[in-house]
Amino acid sequence: MAKLSGDLLYDLNMVWDEDFGYKGSFAYSENRPDAPNPLLTITDIGPISLPLSEIDAKRIIAFATQFGPGTSTAIDKEVRDSWQIDPSLVGFQNPAWNSFLQSNTANICSGLGLPGGYDIQYKLHKLLLYETKSHFHRHQEYTDVMHEVKPITSGYRLVLSYNLMRCSPSGPEVMPTVDHTSELSRLHEILERWRTGAYKRLPKKRMAALVLGYQYSESDLDMGQAALKGQDVHKVNQIRLVAEMLGFELWLVKFKLYTMWYVREDSDGEEFWIPNRRIHWTCTLEYCTDLKGNRVHGEIDCFQGLIRGDSSSDNMGDPTNQEFERSPFPQDMPSAIRNYYRRTVLVIFNKEDMDRVMIIACGVKYGLGKLKTSLTQDNPTPDDRKIIDLLLQDFRMTPSDWKVLAQFPLRLHDLNLWNRIIERAVQRCYRCLITLEEEMFLAWDMFGFQQVQSSYDAISEREYNGDTIDFIHKVRTRAASLNGQDIVGAWCDKHIVVFVKGDNRAFNILDVTKTLISIRAATRAVYGSGRPMTAEGRFQQSSHPCHVMQACAA
C-alpha cells in the first residue's frame, strides 16, 4: 500500500475509495422460474388465473382504480397510465407462496449486502396492472431511486409490489469480512496522524466530509445511522469503530455544492467544457445530525474539507440542477454553466475540536452561552480558555458580543485576558469605545489605572474622533474623585496633544471646538479655575489641555 502523504484529505480519499470488504450492490434482481402459483384472489372478483388471461385482465380493469401521478387521484395518462388494486383486497390461497417470499427475502438481503442480525419483514404494497401502451414516466420513487415503466408493447403486465422493512438491531452491526484489515489499518494510521498533529495540510475548519453513495432526506438524517443503506451502512460502521476508538466525532450532513464553469460552443452549436476554467465554487453544510439523529441547528459556509468535489465535480455524478447562461458576446466572453449538487456526506472531526465546530456551525452565541454556563467559578477550565480564543478569532462577533466577552476577564480577575480581548476588540469592534466604556472603567477599578493603561492606549489610539475626546473627558472627570490624578492627567494630556496634532479634517471644526471647550471646563474643575494660562498659541512644557485649546483656537 502506498505511503501516506502530508495531505489529510488526499489520504482519506484513498482509503474512502476502498470497499472495506463490502459484497453488496445498489440493486438486486433475480429470475425465479421455480416460483409457485400463488393462487391469487381479489375480493369481489374471485380467483385470477396465472399466466394472466385476457378475460381476467379485463375483470381487474373493470374493478380497479386508475391513479394519477404520486398519491394524486387526478388522472394524467401522459404521466402515469396503470390500474391498481388495494392490498387489503388481495389474497393468496397457496401456503407455499409465503415460504417462497421468505426465501426471496434472504436472497435480497444477501445481494444488497445487508449485515446479519436485521429483522427483514415484507408486506404487500399494491397490485398493479399495465395494459398495452400503459407506462409510467421517470419519477423519484425513493430519495435516491428513479423509476420508469416503458410503454407496454403488447399484452399485459401484472405486478405484485412488496415493501421490505428493515428493523435495526440493538447496535450497529458490521458485516464479518476477512479481507479488509488493510483498509482499517490504513484508516487507523490516518486518524492517528491527524490526532497527533502529524499532518502538514489540514482543512481550514479541521473537518473532512466523505460523500456517501446514497441520497437521504432530512427525515432520514433525523433517524441517524439507522437510515443508512447498502454500502453506506457497511462503510460507516467500519469507520465508526476506528473513529470512536481514537476520539473522533461523526456527523451525517446534507450539503450543497455550487460550481460555475466557462463553456464554448463548437461548430455544431454544442457546448463543451473549457478545461481548468472554473470561475466559482462554494460548498455549504446545511443539515447536520449525529449518528443517533440528534440535530445540530446551524450550517457551515465556505466548507473546504470535501472529499470528491473540492477541485472538480469528478465522482459527484450528475448535478441536481444545471443552468446555462449564454454569453451575449460569445467571441469575447464565453458562456457559463452553473451546476448545483446536493449530496449527503459523513463529516469527521476530532472531538477536541467540538467547540470549534459548534461555534462555526451555530455562531458565536454558542460559545458565549457555554462560557456563561461554565464560568460560574473563579478558575476557568482549559476548555473555557479555548472557547475564548476561538471567539477572539471569529469575524462574526458583533459589538454586543464583544461587550459580553469583555465581562469574563472582570469576573475572573484576569488582567492578561483583559488585555488580549481589548487588543482584538480594537481591531474588529465598530466604535469600540462606545461599546466597552462601562467595562473599561470597571477594569480601572479592579486592576488600577497603571495596569490597564496599555488597553486604554490601544482603544484610544485606534481612531481619534469625537468618541475618543469624549472618553478622555470622562477619564479626567472620573480621576477627580480618585487617587493617582497625576498619572491619569498625564495620560489625558498625551492623547489630547496627539488628537490636535493629528489629521482630523473629517470632523466638523465646530464639533471639535465644542468638545475641547467641554474638556476645558472639566479641566478647571479638576485643577482650579485660578490656574494661570497663556494665549500665545504654543504649548508649555506640561502640554496642559487648556494650552492645547488656546493653540487650536489660534
MOJO-V422503 format. One record per pair of residues at least 24 apart in sequence whose ideal C-beta (glycine too) atoms are under 10 Angstrom apart, sorted by the first residue. I is the first residue (numbers start at 0). J is the second residue. If there is no record, write none. Layout:
BEGIN
{{I | J} {I | J}}
END
This chain:
BEGIN
{{0 | 181} {0 | 182} {0 | 184} {0 | 185} {0 | 188} {1 | 185} {3 | 185} {3 | 188} {3 | 189} {3 | 192} {3 | 197} {3 | 198} {4 | 198} {4 | 199} {4 | 200} {5 | 192} {5 | 197} {5 | 198} {5 | 199} {5 | 200} {5 | 201} {6 | 198} {6 | 199} {6 | 200} {6 | 201} {6 | 202} {7 | 189} {7 | 190} {7 | 192} {7 | 193} {7 | 197} {7 | 198} {7 | 199} {7 | 200} {7 | 201} {7 | 202} {7 | 205} {7 | 207} {7 | 304} {7 | 306} {8 | 198} {8 | 200} {8 | 201} {8 | 202} {8 | 207} {8 | 208} {8 | 209} {8 | 303} {8 | 304} {8 | 305} {8 | 306} {8 | 307} {8 | 309} {9 | 198} {9 | 200} {9 | 306} {10 | 185} {10 | 186} {10 | 188} {10 | 189} {10 | 190} {10 | 192} {10 | 193} {10 | 198} {10 | 200} {10 | 207} {11 | 185} {11 | 186} {11 | 189} {11 | 190} {11 | 193} {11 | 202} {11 | 207} {11 | 208} {11 | 209} {11 | 238} {11 | 304} {11 | 306} {11 | 347} {12 | 207} {12 | 209} {12 | 210} {12 | 306} {12 | 307} {12 | 309} {12 | 314} {13 | 182} {13 | 185} {13 | 189} {13 | 306} {14 | 181} {14 | 182} {14 | 183} {14 | 184} {14 | 185} {14 | 186} {14 | 187} {14 | 188} {14 | 189} {14 | 190} {14 | 209} {14 | 238} {15 | 182} {15 | 186} {15 | 207} {15 | 209} {15 | 210} {15 | 234} {15 | 238} {15 | 306} {15 | 307} {15 | 345} {16 | 182} {16 | 306} {16 | 307} {16 | 314} {17 | 179} {17 | 181} {17 | 182} {17 | 183} {17 | 185} {17 | 186} {17 | 234} {17 | 237} {18 | 112} {18 | 176} {18 | 178} {18 | 179} {18 | 182} {18 | 230} {18 | 233} {18 | 234} {19 | 173} {19 | 174} {19 | 176} {19 | 178} {19 | 179} {19 | 180} {19 | 181} {19 | 182} {19 | 183} {19 | 186} {19 | 230} {19 | 233} {19 | 234} {19 | 235} {19 | 236} {19 | 237} {19 | 238} {20 | 112} {20 | 173} {20 | 174} {20 | 175} {20 | 176} {20 | 177} {20 | 178} {20 | 179} {20 | 180} {20 | 182} {20 | 183} {20 | 233} {20 | 237} {21 | 112} {21 | 174} {21 | 176} {21 | 179} {21 | 229} {21 | 230} {21 | 231} {21 | 232} {21 | 233} {21 | 234} {21 | 237} {22 | 109} {22 | 110} {22 | 111} {22 | 112} {22 | 174} {22 | 176} {22 | 178} {22 | 230} {22 | 233} {23 | 108} {23 | 109} {23 | 110} {23 | 111} {23 | 112} {23 | 113} {23 | 114} {23 | 174} {23 | 228} {23 | 229} {23 | 230} {23 | 232} {23 | 233} {24 | 110} {24 | 111} {24 | 112} {24 | 229} {24 | 230} {25 | 111} {25 | 112} {25 | 143} {25 | 144} {25 | 212} {25 | 213} {25 | 228} {25 | 229} {25 | 230} {26 | 107} {26 | 110} {26 | 111} {26 | 144} {26 | 229} {27 | 103} {27 | 106} {27 | 107} {27 | 108} {27 | 109} {27 | 110} {27 | 111} {27 | 112} {28 | 107} {28 | 110} {29 | 103} {29 | 106} {29 | 107} {29 | 110} {31 | 99} {31 | 102} {31 | 103} {31 | 106} {33 | 99} {33 | 102} {34 | 95} {34 | 96} {34 | 99} {34 | 100} {34 | 103} {35 | 91} {35 | 93} {35 | 94} {35 | 95} {35 | 96} {35 | 98} {35 | 99} {36 | 91} {36 | 92} {36 | 93} {36 | 95} {36 | 96} {37 | 89} {37 | 90} {37 | 91} {37 | 92} {37 | 93} {37 | 94} {37 | 95} {37 | 96} {37 | 97} {37 | 99} {37 | 100} {37 | 159} {38 | 90} {38 | 91} {38 | 92} {38 | 93} {38 | 94} {38 | 95} {38 | 96} {39 | 89} {39 | 90} {39 | 91} {39 | 92} {39 | 93} {39 | 96} {39 | 126} {39 | 157} {39 | 159} {40 | 88} {40 | 89} {40 | 90} {40 | 91} {40 | 92} {41 | 84} {41 | 85} {41 | 88} {41 | 89} {41 | 90} {41 | 126} {42 | 84} {42 | 85} {42 | 87} {42 | 88} {42 | 89} {42 | 90} {43 | 88} {44 | 84} {44 | 88} {46 | 90} {46 | 92} {47 | 84} {47 | 89} {47 | 126} {47 | 157} {49 | 157} {50 | 154} {50 | 155} {50 | 157} {51 | 128} {51 | 154} {51 | 155} {51 | 156} {51 | 157} {52 | 155} {53 | 154} {53 | 155} {55 | 128} {55 | 155} {55 | 157} {56 | 82} {56 | 128} {56 | 129} {56 | 130} {56 | 154} {56 | 155} {56 | 156} {56 | 157} {57 | 130} {57 | 155} {59 | 83} {59 | 84} {59 | 126} {59 | 127} {59 | 128} {59 | 130} {59 | 155} {59 | 157} {60 | 128} {60 | 130} {60 | 155} {62 | 88} {63 | 88} {63 | 126} {63 | 127} {63 | 128} {65 | 128} {65 | 133} {66 | 125} {66 | 127} {68 | 135} {68 | 136} {68 | 138} {69 | 138} {69 | 139} {69 | 140} {75 | 136} {76 | 132} {76 | 133} {76 | 134} {77 | 134} {77 | 136} {78 | 134} {78 | 135} {78 | 136} {78 | 137} {78 | 138} {79 | 133} {79 | 134} {79 | 135} {79 | 136} {79 | 138} {79 | 148} {80 | 129} {80 | 130} {80 | 132} {80 | 133} {80 | 134} {80 | 135} {80 | 136} {80 | 148} {80 | 150} {80 | 151} {81 | 125} {81 | 127} {81 | 128} {81 | 129} {81 | 130} {81 | 133} {81 | 134} {81 | 135} {81 | 148} {81 | 151} {81 | 156} {81 | 158} {82 | 126} {82 | 127} {82 | 128} {82 | 129} {82 | 130} {82 | 133} {82 | 155} {82 | 157} {83 | 125} {83 | 126} {83 | 127} {83 | 128} {83 | 158} {83 | 160} {84 | 125} {84 | 126} {84 | 127} {84 | 128} {84 | 159} {85 | 123} {85 | 125} {85 | 126} {86 | 122} {86 | 123} {86 | 124} {86 | 125} {86 | 126} {86 | 159} {86 | 160} {86 | 161} {86 | 162} {87 | 123} {88 | 126} {89 | 123} {89 | 125} {89 | 126} {89 | 159} {90 | 123} {91 | 123} {91 | 159} {96 | 159} {97 | 121} {100 | 159} {100 | 161} {100 | 163} {103 | 161} {103 | 163} {104 | 161} {104 | 163} {107 | 163} {108 | 163} {108 | 165} {111 | 163} {111 | 165} {111 | 228} {111 | 229} {111 | 230} {111 | 232} {112 | 174} {112 | 228} {112 | 229} {112 | 230} {112 | 232} {112 | 233} {113 | 163} {113 | 165} {113 | 172} {113 | 174} {113 | 228} {113 | 229} {113 | 232} {113 | 233} {114 | 168} {114 | 171} {114 | 172} {114 | 173} {114 | 174} {114 | 175} {114 | 232} {114 | 233} {114 | 236} {115 | 168} {115 | 172} {115 | 173} {115 | 174} {115 | 175} {116 | 167} {116 | 168} {116 | 169} {116 | 170} {116 | 171} {116 | 172} {116 | 173} {116 | 174} {117 | 164} {117 | 165} {117 | 166} {117 | 167} {117 | 168} {117 | 172} {117 | 232} {118 | 164} {118 | 165} {118 | 166} {118 | 167} {118 | 168} {119 | 163} {119 | 164} {119 | 165} {119 | 166} {120 | 162} {120 | 163} {120 | 164} {120 | 165} {120 | 166} {121 | 161} {121 | 162} {121 | 163} {121 | 164} {122 | 161} {122 | 162} {122 | 163} {122 | 164} {123 | 159} {123 | 160} {123 | 161} {123 | 162} {124 | 158} {124 | 159} {124 | 160} {124 | 161} {124 | 162} {124 | 163} {125 | 158} {125 | 159} {125 | 160} {125 | 161} {125 | 162} {126 | 157} {126 | 158} {126 | 159} {126 | 160} {127 | 156} {127 | 157} {127 | 158} {127 | 159} {127 | 160} {128 | 155} {128 | 156} {128 | 157} {128 | 158} {129 | 154} {129 | 155} {129 | 156} {129 | 157} {129 | 158} {130 | 154} {130 | 155} {130 | 156} {131 | 155} {131 | 156} {139 | 214} {141 | 213} {141 | 214} {141 | 216} {141 | 219} {141 | 228} {142 | 213} {142 | 214} {142 | 215} {142 | 216} {142 | 217} {142 | 218} {142 | 219} {142 | 226} {142 | 228} {142 | 343} {143 | 211} {143 | 212} {143 | 213} {143 | 214} {143 | 215} {143 | 216} {143 | 219} {143 | 228} {143 | 229} {143 | 342} {143 | 343} {144 | 213} {144 | 214} {144 | 228} {165 | 225} {165 | 228} {165 | 232} {166 | 225} {167 | 222} {167 | 223} {167 | 224} {167 | 225} {167 | 226} {167 | 227} {167 | 232} {168 | 225} {170 | 236} {171 | 224} {171 | 225} {171 | 227} {171 | 232} {171 | 235} {171 | 236} {171 | 237} {171 | 239} {171 | 240} {171 | 290} {172 | 232} {172 | 233} {172 | 236} {173 | 232} {173 | 233} {173 | 235} {173 | 236} {173 | 237} {173 | 239} {173 | 240} {174 | 232} {174 | 233} {174 | 236} {174 | 237} {176 | 233} {176 | 237} {179 | 233} {179 | 237} {182 | 234} {182 | 237} {182 | 238} {182 | 241} {183 | 237} {183 | 238} {183 | 240} {183 | 241} {184 | 241} {185 | 241} {186 | 237} {186 | 238} {186 | 240} {186 | 241} {186 | 242} {186 | 245} {187 | 240} {187 | 241} {187 | 242} {187 | 244} {187 | 245} {188 | 241} {189 | 241} {189 | 245} {190 | 238} {190 | 241} {190 | 242} {190 | 244} {190 | 245} {190 | 246} {190 | 247} {190 | 347} {190 | 349} {191 | 241} {191 | 244} {191 | 245} {193 | 245} {193 | 247} {193 | 347} {193 | 348} {193 | 349} {194 | 245} {194 | 246} {194 | 247} {194 | 349} {194 | 350} {194 | 351} {195 | 245} {196 | 349} {201 | 304} {202 | 302} {202 | 303} {202 | 304} {202 | 305} {202 | 306} {202 | 309} {202 | 348} {203 | 301} {203 | 302} {203 | 303} {203 | 304} {203 | 359} {204 | 284} {204 | 299} {204 | 300} {204 | 301} {204 | 302} {204 | 303} {204 | 304} {204 | 348} {204 | 352} {204 | 355} {204 | 356} {204 | 359} {204 | 360} {205 | 304} {205 | 348} {205 | 349} {205 | 351} {205 | 352} {205 | 355} {205 | 356} {205 | 359} {206 | 248} {206 | 250} {206 | 252} {206 | 284} {206 | 299} {206 | 302} {206 | 303} {206 | 304} {206 | 305} {206 | 346} {206 | 347} {206 | 348} {206 | 349} {206 | 352} {206 | 355} {206 | 356} {206 | 359} {206 | 360} {207 | 247} {207 | 304} {207 | 305} {207 | 306} {207 | 344} {207 | 345} {207 | 346} {207 | 347} {207 | 348} {208 | 250} {208 | 252} {208 | 254} {208 | 282} {208 | 284} {208 | 299} {208 | 302} {208 | 303} {208 | 304} {208 | 305} {208 | 306} {208 | 307} {208 | 308} {208 | 309} {208 | 342} {208 | 343} {208 | 344} {208 | 345} {208 | 346} {208 | 347} {208 | 348} {209 | 234} {209 | 235} {209 | 238} {209 | 249} {209 | 304} {209 | 305} {209 | 306} {209 | 307} {209 | 344} {209 | 345} {209 | 346} {209 | 347} {210 | 254} {210 | 256} {210 | 305} {210 | 306} {210 | 307} {210 | 308} {210 | 314} {210 | 315} {210 | 316} {210 | 340} {210 | 342} {210 | 343} {210 | 344} {210 | 345} {211 | 235} {211 | 251} {211 | 252} {211 | 342} {211 | 343} {211 | 344} {211 | 345} {212 | 316} {212 | 342} {212 | 343} {213 | 342} {213 | 343} {214 | 253} {214 | 316} {214 | 319} {214 | 341} {214 | 342} {214 | 343} {215 | 251} {215 | 252} {215 | 253} {215 | 286} {215 | 342} {215 | 343} {216 | 253} {216 | 286} {216 | 343} {217 | 253} {217 | 285} {217 | 286} {217 | 288} {217 | 294} {217 | 343} {218 | 292} {219 | 251} {219 | 253} {219 | 288} {219 | 292} {219 | 343} {220 | 250} {220 | 251} {220 | 252} {220 | 253} {220 | 286} {220 | 287} {220 | 288} {220 | 289} {220 | 292} {220 | 294} {220 | 343} {221 | 251} {221 | 286} {221 | 288} {221 | 292} {221 | 293} {221 | 294} {222 | 251} {222 | 288} {222 | 291} {222 | 292} {223 | 250} {223 | 251} {223 | 288} {223 | 289} {223 | 290} {223 | 291} {223 | 292} {223 | 293} {224 | 249} {224 | 251} {224 | 288} {224 | 289} {224 | 290} {224 | 291} {224 | 292} {224 | 345} {225 | 290} {225 | 291} {225 | 292} {226 | 251} {226 | 288} {226 | 292} {226 | 343} {227 | 251} {227 | 290} {227 | 343} {227 | 345} {231 | 343} {231 | 345} {234 | 345} {235 | 290} {235 | 345} {238 | 345} {238 | 347} {239 | 290} {239 | 345} {239 | 347} {242 | 345} {242 | 347} {242 | 348} {242 | 349} {242 | 350} {243 | 290} {243 | 350} {245 | 349} {245 | 350} {246 | 349} {246 | 350} {246 | 351} {247 | 347} {247 | 348} {247 | 349} {247 | 350} {247 | 351} {247 | 352} {248 | 289} {248 | 290} {248 | 346} {248 | 347} {248 | 348} {248 | 349} {248 | 350} {248 | 351} {248 | 352} {248 | 353} {248 | 356} {249 | 289} {249 | 290} {249 | 345} {249 | 346} {249 | 347} {249 | 348} {250 | 284} {250 | 287} {250 | 288} {250 | 289} {250 | 290} {250 | 293} {250 | 295} {250 | 344} {250 | 345} {250 | 346} {250 | 347} {250 | 348} {250 | 356} {250 | 360} {251 | 286} {251 | 287} {251 | 288} {251 | 289} {251 | 290} {251 | 291} {251 | 292} {251 | 343} {251 | 344} {251 | 345} {251 | 346} {252 | 283} {252 | 284} {252 | 285} {252 | 286} {252 | 287} {252 | 288} {252 | 295} {252 | 298} {252 | 299} {252 | 302} {252 | 342} {252 | 343} {252 | 344} {252 | 345} {252 | 346} {252 | 360} {253 | 283} {253 | 284} {253 | 285} {253 | 286} {253 | 287} {253 | 288} {253 | 298} {253 | 341} {253 | 342} {253 | 343} {253 | 344} {254 | 282} {254 | 283} {254 | 284} {254 | 285} {254 | 286} {254 | 287} {254 | 298} {254 | 299} {254 | 302} {254 | 305} {254 | 308} {254 | 340} {254 | 341} {254 | 342} {254 | 343} {254 | 344} {254 | 346} {255 | 281} {255 | 282} {255 | 283} {255 | 284} {255 | 285} {255 | 286} {255 | 298} {255 | 319} {255 | 320} {255 | 339} {255 | 340} {255 | 341} {255 | 342} {256 | 280} {256 | 281} {256 | 282} {256 | 283} {256 | 302} {256 | 305} {256 | 308} {256 | 309} {256 | 312} {256 | 315} {256 | 318} {256 | 319} {256 | 338} {256 | 339} {256 | 340} {256 | 341} {256 | 342} {256 | 344} {257 | 281} {257 | 282} {257 | 283} {257 | 318} {257 | 320} {257 | 337} {257 | 338} {257 | 339} {257 | 340} {258 | 282} {258 | 308} {258 | 311} {258 | 312} {258 | 315} {258 | 318} {258 | 336} {258 | 337} {258 | 338} {258 | 339} {258 | 340} {259 | 322} {259 | 324} {259 | 335} {259 | 336} {259 | 337} {259 | 338} {260 | 311} {260 | 312} {260 | 333} {260 | 334} {260 | 335} {260 | 336} {260 | 337} {260 | 338} {261 | 326} {261 | 332} {261 | 333} {261 | 334} {261 | 335} {261 | 336} {262 | 323} {262 | 324} {262 | 325} {262 | 326} {262 | 333} {262 | 334} {262 | 335} {262 | 336} {263 | 326} {263 | 329} {263 | 333} {263 | 334} {264 | 325} {264 | 326} {264 | 329} {264 | 333} {264 | 334} {270 | 323} {270 | 325} {270 | 333} {270 | 334} {270 | 336} {272 | 312} {272 | 336} {273 | 333} {273 | 334} {273 | 336} {274 | 311} {275 | 311} {276 | 333} {276 | 335} {277 | 310} {277 | 311} {277 | 312} {277 | 338} {278 | 333} {278 | 335} {279 | 335} {279 | 337} {280 | 308} {280 | 309} {280 | 310} {280 | 311} {280 | 312} {280 | 338} {282 | 308} {282 | 309} {282 | 340} {282 | 342} {282 | 344} {284 | 344} {284 | 346} {284 | 359} {284 | 360} {285 | 341} {286 | 343} {287 | 344} {287 | 346} {287 | 356} {287 | 360} {287 | 361} {289 | 346} {290 | 345} {295 | 346} {295 | 356} {295 | 357} {295 | 360} {295 | 361} {296 | 360} {296 | 361} {296 | 365} {297 | 356} {297 | 357} {297 | 358} {297 | 359} {297 | 360} {297 | 361} {297 | 362} {297 | 364} {297 | 365} {298 | 359} {298 | 360} {298 | 361} {299 | 346} {299 | 356} {299 | 359} {299 | 360} {299 | 361} {300 | 359} {300 | 360} {301 | 359} {302 | 344} {302 | 346} {302 | 359} {304 | 344} {304 | 346} {304 | 347} {304 | 348} {305 | 342} {305 | 344} {305 | 346} {306 | 344} {306 | 345} {306 | 347} {307 | 342} {307 | 344} {308 | 340} {308 | 342} {308 | 344} {312 | 338} {312 | 340} {315 | 340} {315 | 342} {316 | 340} {316 | 342} {351 | 382} {351 | 385} {352 | 385} {352 | 389} {353 | 382} {354 | 382} {354 | 383} {354 | 385} {354 | 386} {354 | 388} {354 | 389} {354 | 390} {355 | 385} {355 | 386} {355 | 388} {355 | 389} {355 | 392} {357 | 386} {357 | 389} {358 | 386} {358 | 389} {358 | 390} {358 | 392} {358 | 393} {358 | 395} {359 | 389} {359 | 393} {359 | 395} {362 | 393} {362 | 395} {362 | 396} {362 | 400} {363 | 389} {363 | 390} {363 | 393} {363 | 394} {363 | 395} {363 | 396} {363 | 397} {363 | 400} {363 | 401} {363 | 403} {363 | 404} {364 | 395} {364 | 397} {364 | 400} {364 | 403} {365 | 390} {366 | 390} {366 | 393} {366 | 396} {366 | 400} {366 | 404} {367 | 396} {367 | 399} {367 | 400} {367 | 403} {367 | 404} {367 | 407} {368 | 403} {370 | 403} {370 | 404} {370 | 406} {370 | 407} {370 | 410} {371 | 403} {371 | 406} {371 | 407} {371 | 410} {374 | 406} {374 | 407} {374 | 410} {374 | 411} {375 | 410} {376 | 410} {376 | 411} {377 | 410} {377 | 411} {377 | 412} {377 | 413} {378 | 411} {378 | 413} {379 | 407} {379 | 408} {379 | 410} {379 | 411} {379 | 413} {379 | 416} {383 | 407} {383 | 411} {384 | 411} {384 | 413} {384 | 416} {387 | 413} {387 | 416} {387 | 419} {387 | 420} {388 | 419} {388 | 423} {390 | 420} {390 | 423} {391 | 416} {391 | 419} {391 | 420} {391 | 422} {391 | 423} {391 | 424} {391 | 426} {391 | 427} {392 | 423} {392 | 427} {393 | 423} {393 | 427} {394 | 427} {395 | 427} {396 | 423} {396 | 424} {396 | 427} {396 | 428} {397 | 427} {397 | 428} {397 | 429} {397 | 434} {398 | 424} {398 | 427} {398 | 428} {398 | 429} {398 | 430} {398 | 431} {398 | 433} {398 | 434} {398 | 435} {399 | 428} {399 | 434} {400 | 424} {400 | 428} {400 | 434} {401 | 425} {401 | 427} {401 | 428} {401 | 429} {401 | 431} {401 | 434} {401 | 435} {401 | 438} {402 | 428} {402 | 431} {402 | 434} {402 | 435} {402 | 436} {402 | 437} {402 | 438} {403 | 438} {404 | 428} {404 | 435} {404 | 438} {405 | 431} {405 | 434} {405 | 435} {405 | 437} {405 | 438} {405 | 439} {405 | 441} {405 | 442} {406 | 435} {406 | 437} {406 | 438} {406 | 441} {408 | 438} {408 | 442} {408 | 445} {408 | 446} {409 | 438} {409 | 441} {409 | 442} {409 | 444} {409 | 445} {409 | 446} {412 | 445} {412 | 446} {413 | 446} {414 | 442} {414 | 445} {414 | 446} {414 | 447} {414 | 450} {414 | 451} {414 | 453} {414 | 454} {417 | 441} {417 | 442} {417 | 445} {417 | 446} {417 | 450} {417 | 451} {417 | 454} {418 | 442} {418 | 446} {418 | 450} {418 | 451} {418 | 453} {418 | 454} {418 | 457} {419 | 454} {420 | 454} {421 | 451} {421 | 453} {421 | 454} {421 | 455} {421 | 456} {421 | 457} {421 | 458} {422 | 453} {422 | 454} {422 | 457} {422 | 458} {423 | 457} {424 | 454} {424 | 457} {424 | 458} {424 | 461} {425 | 454} {425 | 456} {425 | 457} {425 | 458} {425 | 459} {425 | 460} {425 | 461} {425 | 462} {426 | 457} {426 | 461} {428 | 458} {428 | 461} {430 | 461} {430 | 462} {430 | 464} {430 | 466} {431 | 457} {431 | 458} {431 | 459} {431 | 461} {431 | 462} {431 | 466} {432 | 458} {432 | 459} {432 | 461} {432 | 462} {432 | 464} {432 | 465} {432 | 466} {432 | 467} {432 | 469} {432 | 470} {432 | 471} {432 | 473} {433 | 466} {433 | 469} {433 | 470} {434 | 458} {434 | 466} {436 | 466} {436 | 469} {436 | 470} {436 | 473} {439 | 470} {439 | 473} {439 | 474} {440 | 470} {440 | 473} {440 | 474} {440 | 477} {443 | 474} {443 | 477} {443 | 478} {443 | 481} {443 | 487} {444 | 477} {444 | 481} {447 | 482} {447 | 483} {447 | 486} {448 | 474} {448 | 477} {448 | 478} {448 | 481} {448 | 482} {448 | 483} {448 | 486} {448 | 487} {448 | 490} {449 | 483} {449 | 486} {449 | 487} {449 | 490} {452 | 486} {452 | 487} {452 | 490} {455 | 487} {455 | 490} {455 | 494} {456 | 490} {456 | 493} {456 | 494} {459 | 490} {459 | 491} {459 | 493} {459 | 494} {459 | 497} {459 | 498} {460 | 494} {460 | 497} {460 | 501} {462 | 501} {462 | 505} {463 | 494} {463 | 495} {463 | 497} {463 | 498} {463 | 499} {463 | 500} {463 | 501} {463 | 502} {463 | 503} {463 | 506} {464 | 498} {464 | 501} {464 | 503} {464 | 505} {464 | 506} {464 | 510} {464 | 511} {464 | 514} {465 | 503} {465 | 506} {465 | 507} {465 | 510} {465 | 511} {465 | 513} {465 | 514} {467 | 494} {467 | 495} {467 | 497} {467 | 498} {467 | 501} {467 | 514} {468 | 494} {468 | 495} {468 | 498} {468 | 499} {468 | 503} {468 | 506} {468 | 510} {468 | 511} {468 | 513} {468 | 514} {468 | 515} {468 | 517} {468 | 518} {469 | 514} {469 | 517} {469 | 518} {470 | 494} {471 | 495} {471 | 498} {471 | 514} {471 | 518} {471 | 521} {471 | 544} {472 | 514} {472 | 515} {472 | 517} {472 | 518} {472 | 519} {472 | 520} {472 | 521} {472 | 522} {472 | 544} {473 | 521} {474 | 521} {475 | 518} {475 | 521} {475 | 522} {475 | 524} {475 | 525} {475 | 526} {475 | 544} {476 | 517} {476 | 518} {476 | 520} {476 | 521} {476 | 522} {476 | 524} {476 | 525} {478 | 525} {479 | 521} {479 | 524} {479 | 525} {479 | 526} {484 | 525} {484 | 526} {487 | 525} {488 | 522} {488 | 525} {488 | 526} {488 | 541} {488 | 543} {488 | 544} {489 | 541} {489 | 542} {491 | 518} {491 | 521} {491 | 522} {491 | 525} {491 | 544} {492 | 522} {492 | 538} {492 | 541} {492 | 542} {492 | 543} {492 | 544} {492 | 546} {492 | 547} {493 | 542} {494 | 544} {495 | 522} {495 | 542} {495 | 543} {495 | 544} {495 | 545} {495 | 546} {495 | 547} {495 | 548} {495 | 551} {496 | 538} {496 | 542} {496 | 543} {496 | 544} {496 | 546} {496 | 547} {496 | 550} {498 | 544} {498 | 547} {498 | 551} {499 | 538} {499 | 542} {499 | 544} {499 | 547} {499 | 548} {499 | 550} {499 | 551} {500 | 538} {500 | 547} {500 | 550} {508 | 551} {511 | 551} {512 | 548} {512 | 551} {512 | 552} {514 | 548} {515 | 544} {515 | 545} {515 | 547} {515 | 548} {515 | 549} {515 | 551} {515 | 552} {516 | 548} {516 | 552} {518 | 544} {518 | 545} {518 | 547} {518 | 548} {519 | 544} {519 | 545} {519 | 547} {519 | 548} {519 | 549} {522 | 547} {522 | 548}}
END
